Amino acid sequence: MKHKEQFICNSCNEHTRLDIHTSKMFGEFEHVYAKCEHCGYKSTVYYTNKRVRKLMSKQVTETNVARKEALKSKLQREIDMLKVKFEGV
């Protein structure tokens, strides 16, 4: 039996399988979330736009460790800015 990753739902506090979904929002924006199998709550993993998806693609293919780390930092900053934009957090 293959072990699946789990997370604790932000709404019902139950352990649930980490099953990632993506939904289009508007324009170039997408919402990436995990849906609780108990209560149906959508826990945000992150938001993306064209820039974030391009950085993710570059990071996957980058072989130089220093450049990969720089991309990781840049990517996290972009994701954090989108979270503030959509959640105000």
C-alpha positions, 0 to 999 in steps of 0.5 A, a space after each residue: 500500500 502506498 503511503 499518501 501525504 496528509 494535512 490537518 484541515 484548517 476548518 474541521 481539524 481532521 487529518 485528510 489526504 493531501 490531494 492538490 487541485 488547481 482552479 482558474 480564478 480570473 485572468 492569469 491567476 490560479 488557486 492551488 489548494 487541497 480539499 478536505 475529504 471530511 468537510 470539503 474545505 479548500 485549504 490554500 497551498 498557494 496562488 500562481 500567475 504567469 510569472 510564478 509558473 515560469 519561475 517554477 518551470 525554470 527552477 525544475 530545470 535548473 542544475 546549478 545549485 546556487 541559481 536554483 536556490 536564488 530561483 527558490 527565494 525569488 519564487 517564494 517572494 512572488 508567491 507571498 506577494 500573491 497571498 497578500 493580494 488575495 488573502 490580505 495576509 
